[in-house]
Amino acid sequence: MNLLKKKILEEGRVEGEGILKVDSFLNHQLDIELLNEIGKEFKKRFEGKKITKILTAEVSGIAIAAITAQYFNVPVVFAKKTESKNLDKETYEGEVYSYTKGKTYKIRVAKRYISSDDHLLIIDDFLANGQAILGLKQIVDEAQANLVGAGIVIEKGFQEGGKLAKEANIHVESLVIIKEMNCGKIAFEENN
Ligand code: 5GP
């Protein structure tokens, strides 16, 4: 996606430990025009697949999933990171290890929002070490639902998430894959 690559090159900021900040269009301020193009591209990449719901994790996946869902005409369910009084007691859970925080946390979806008849598409902003996507897969598996695949906006190809997702048999479609970000310079993998 050339538009996305252009935006990353113009506005992305590389921070220590291989973190790419895209707050001006994806993670804080939202570029809705770009998000619509992202939604259309995911629709194209998963054309012909049966999808009944989009699954993401709060917070950063929600906006992308919501706009993408308009092109699939399906609801979005987002996994919650905090246990709250508002969340049903009956939940499916996944575990996510955060490398940045050095700890494992749980993500939860109320059982009433995923059934074994569902065909779920995971949508997320980044694929880095693959922990978020694997935690979401745990939820799908626990619900005995079908996982169609995962649509990722930015995959950091130099981290192990892509490999782990492949080993877990998840069909990943990443709109851009970053090969390296050495000295603040971003290089993309071609042909994705
Ligand atoms: P993973 O579990 O694949 O390591 O990444 C999980 C989450 O961490 C992503 O959904 C994203 O929210 C966040 N993340 C990972 N790497 C980056 C990054 O380079 N930049 C930003 N902004 N978020 C990231």
Boltz pocket constraint, residues with backbone or C-beta under 6 A from the ligand:
constraints:
  - pocket:
      binder: B
      contacts: [[A, 18], [A, 19], [A, 20], [A, 21], [A, 22], [A, 27], [A, 60], [A, 97], [A, 124], [A, 125], [A, 126], [A, 127], [A, 128], [A, 129], [A, 130], [A, 131], [A, 132], [A, 133], [A, 156], [A, 161]]
      max_distance: 6.0
